[in-house]
Amino acid sequence: MPELVHALSARDDVFLALLTGNYTLAAEIKLGYFDLWKPFRCGAFGEDAESRHELVPIAIDRARALGCPPVAPDDVIVIGDTPLDVECARRAGVRSLAVATGGCDVDTLLAAGADLAVESLADTDAIVAWLTGIRRGGDDPVQAGQVLSAGTVRRAPSPESRIPSP
């Protein structure tokens, strides 16, 4: 994860905001230990809202206040490692990248509705290409059924085929 965070924070066309159910101080301590706190220019935290999906618009508003231009929902991507993170993105109307490091496998994360699920974030170049390809509205470098990095990346069905949550 550090490689991905630093790769994204070095780009002029990416705005990193943190969204977590942790309280701000806990998040700062956890991420600071791994030198991952500073790349996030703002965020939304456990004390900001009762439900996780309510944190997404808070993070977006804070990002805009710091100079992030207005973005479409498809340009916002929640990266998480549980079905709850995927649900958070889906309920907020944004995209999700799920990583099978939180006790759930790729199939479980795809079944939860992840737009993309990976075994790990080790293939930084492929992940950055997917994230920025969607954000720019360009061709998605990861097509349905395509395999990158020895089978670590699989794409979910198109959003039109997913069942929206109530």
Secondary structure, 3 states (H helix, E strand, C coil): CHHHHHHHHCCCCCCCEEECCCCHHHHHHHHHHCCCCCCCCEEECHHHCCCHHHHHHHHHHHHHHCCCCCCCHHHCEEEECCHHHHHHHHHHCCEEEEECCCCCCHHHHHHCCCCEEECCCCCHHHHHHHHHHHHCCCCCCCCCCCCCCCCCEEECCCHHHCCCCC
